[in-house]
Amino acid sequence: MEPSTRVQELTPSLTLSIDSKAKAMKAEGQDVIGFGAGEPDFDTPEHIKAAAMGSLDAGFTKYTPSSGIPELRAAISEKLKADNGLDYKPSQIIVNCGAKHSCYNAMLATLDPGDEVIIPAPYWLSYPEMAKLVGAEPVIVPTKAENNYKMTPEEFRDAMTPKTKMIVINTPGNPTGSVYTENELAGLADVALDEDILILSDEIYEKLIYGEAKHVSIATLSKDVYNLTLTVNGFSKPYAMTGWRLGYVAAPEGVAKAIDSLQSHSTSNATSFAQKGALAAYKGPQDCVKQMVAEYSKRRDLICGLLDGIPLLKYVKPQGAFYVLVDISATGQNSTQFAERLLDKQKVAVVPGIAFGDDKTIRISYATSAENIENGLKRIATFVGAS
Ligand SMILES: Cc1ncc(COP(=O)(O)O)c(C=O)c1O
């Protein structure tokens, strides 16, 4: 049986494939250090698990409204107001099966075949594939390391054509760790406003932010920007809930309704008892997030310090998320050669930047212990001949 043309056009997820190769080597007993995964190494906080388990015990095991349980949508609405200064009514919020699903639904609900979606590179690898899946055209726009891998308004304007319908902005960013300032967002928003370009604002790493950096939600900039924006967020990264599959999109009423309608015919609701866990995540104590952020922040400093000792490797200090994007071009290898040889020779798994649209880099995730970071960076130094 032949898969559809649509599916044949997809690029397999390289992050998952390197990760599974590293896991297979580990399972064989090899001493592999994995910097590949895009998920927290912490467990979900106990009070969140307890809420989900309690709801299971109470028989909360049936369908819910496809848009999510009312109390979770209300809690998200309150959170968006309190943390982000965003005014979204519960009816404008649709709970999905992970922020990945939220992004996909957002594109499915707003893009038509032939529409172009501007995606600044390096990008989270699912954006272009999602755009293709809905029949749209991803337009990849490289950003510059000297601009901290952030798109400038000029780059945005130059990439625009009469077919441009959407821009994807991911701040804090995967794989760059870059965080856009309010001014930088305002510059991009002005360009979007000129041509009525929709903004898909993926804010999943919002809480994982370090030092002086501050997260700004682009939809707060003005009513007009708000009306063009679909704000995506979720529970996977801040609350270490990747396996729970819970995210949401907040959008102008009409788009939210459209997303609800298409979701009602595809996945229906996100898992009932997982939603109760998410409710506890937003309503419960937030010190669990603070502790995780403090730990990531220490690891970021550790990894950056170790990278400073390897002059052949360059990087832009990440301000958010839990990745460092490392420029390996001085080694004379492309990103796939580097990642494959590093795994074979030193048993260290990283993700080749080609997966993110930048063949000059590799991504190192620091969602792993300080001990792994120290040992792994020693091996990387040996691999590039720096020790
Ligand atoms: C930028 C970005 N957006 C969305 C997601 C998806 O998160 P979720 O687990 O909620 O689907 C990821 C996960 O890696 C991500 O890096």
The ligand as a MOL file (V3000), in Angstrom:
LIG
                    3D

  0  0  0     0  0            999 V3000
M  V30 BEGIN CTAB
M  V30 COUNTS 16 16 0 0 0
M  V30 BEGIN ATOM
M  V30 1 C 9.1080 24.9500 20.1650 0
M  V30 2 C 8.2490 23.8060 20.5440 0
M  V30 3 N 6.9200 23.9320 20.4180 0
M  V30 4 C 6.0980 22.9360 20.7390 0
M  V30 5 C 6.5790 21.7410 21.2480 0
M  V30 6 C 5.6080 20.6380 21.5350 0
M  V30 7 O 5.3400 20.4720 22.8700 0
M  V30 8 P 4.2380 19.4360 23.3510 0
M  V30 9 O 4.9590 18.3560 24.0720 0
M  V30 10 O 3.3500 20.2310 24.2720 0
M  V30 11 O 3.5090 18.9410 22.1690 0
M  V30 12 C 7.9560 21.5570 21.3750 0
M  V30 13 C 8.4940 20.2650 21.8460 0
M  V30 14 O 9.6480 19.9440 21.6880 0
M  V30 15 C 8.8130 22.6280 21.0370 0
M  V30 16 O 10.1430 22.5140 21.1770 0
M  V30 END ATOM
M  V30 BEGIN BOND
M  V30 1 1 1 2
M  V30 2 1 2 3
M  V30 3 2 2 15
M  V30 4 2 3 4
M  V30 5 1 4 5
M  V30 6 1 5 6
M  V30 7 2 5 12
M  V30 8 1 6 7
M  V30 9 1 7 8
M  V30 10 2 8 9
M  V30 11 1 8 10
M  V30 12 1 8 11
M  V30 13 1 12 13
M  V30 14 1 12 15
M  V30 15 2 13 14
M  V30 16 1 15 16
M  V30 END BOND
M  V30 END CTAB
M  END
